[in-house]
């Protein structure tokens, strides 16, 4: 069980590092010059990844209730670029 948790944390750190290099999802999409269906698909996947990473981060910080919701909402907004 500990190995599974460690692997999940490592995966999130790697994803977070990749996200930090490009900034936000909107910035990455602009950098790649995406438009139309490609942009929509990219943004949907990026937002899904952000939700997963932010939820895991909130759990790591042992947040619950309104604090968890507030943290997660801000975190997703920061990663997506809203």
RAMO-V506845 format. One record per backbone hydrogen bond with DSSP energy under -1.0 kcal/mol. CO is the residue of the C=O (numbers start at 0). NH is the residue of the N-H. E is the energy in kcal/mol with one decimal. If there is no record, write none. Layout:
co:CO nh:NH e:E
co:CO nh:NH e:E
//
This chain:
co:0 nh:4 e:-2.2
co:1 nh:5 e:-2.4
co:2 nh:6 e:-2.4
co:3 nh:7 e:-2.2
co:4 nh:8 e:-2.4
co:5 nh:9 e:-2.3
co:6 nh:10 e:-2.3
co:7 nh:11 e:-2.1
co:8 nh:12 e:-2.3
co:9 nh:13 e:-2.2
co:10 nh:14 e:-2.4
co:11 nh:15 e:-2.7
co:12 nh:16 e:-2.2
co:13 nh:17 e:-2.2
co:14 nh:18 e:-2.3
co:15 nh:19 e:-2.4
co:16 nh:20 e:-1.6
co:17 nh:21 e:-1.2
co:18 nh:22 e:-1.5
co:23 nh:27 e:-2.3
co:24 nh:28 e:-2.6
co:25 nh:29 e:-2.2
co:26 nh:30 e:-2.4
co:27 nh:31 e:-2.0
co:28 nh:33 e:-2.2
co:34 nh:37 e:-1.0
co:35 nh:39 e:-2.2
co:36 nh:40 e:-2.6
co:37 nh:41 e:-2.4
co:38 nh:42 e:-2.7
co:39 nh:43 e:-2.2
co:40 nh:44 e:-2.3
co:41 nh:45 e:-2.7
co:42 nh:46 e:-2.6
co:43 nh:47 e:-2.1
co:44 nh:48 e:-2.6
co:45 nh:49 e:-2.3
co:46 nh:50 e:-2.5
co:47 nh:51 e:-2.1
co:48 nh:52 e:-2.5
co:49 nh:53 e:-2.9
co:50 nh:54 e:-2.4
co:51 nh:55 e:-2.2
co:52 nh:56 e:-2.1
co:53 nh:57 e:-2.4
co:54 nh:58 e:-2.1
co:55 nh:59 e:-2.3
co:56 nh:60 e:-1.9
co:57 nh:62 e:-2.5
co:58 nh:61 e:-1.3
co:63 nh:66 e:-1.0
co:64 nh:68 e:-2.2
co:65 nh:69 e:-2.7
co:66 nh:70 e:-2.5
co:67 nh:71 e:-2.8
co:68 nh:72 e:-2.5
co:69 nh:73 e:-2.2
co:70 nh:74 e:-2.7
co:71 nh:75 e:-2.6
co:72 nh:76 e:-2.1
co:73 nh:77 e:-2.4
co:74 nh:78 e:-2.2
co:75 nh:79 e:-2.8
co:76 nh:80 e:-2.3
co:76 nh:81 e:-1.7
co:78 nh:24 e:-2.0
co:79 nh:25 e:-1.8
//
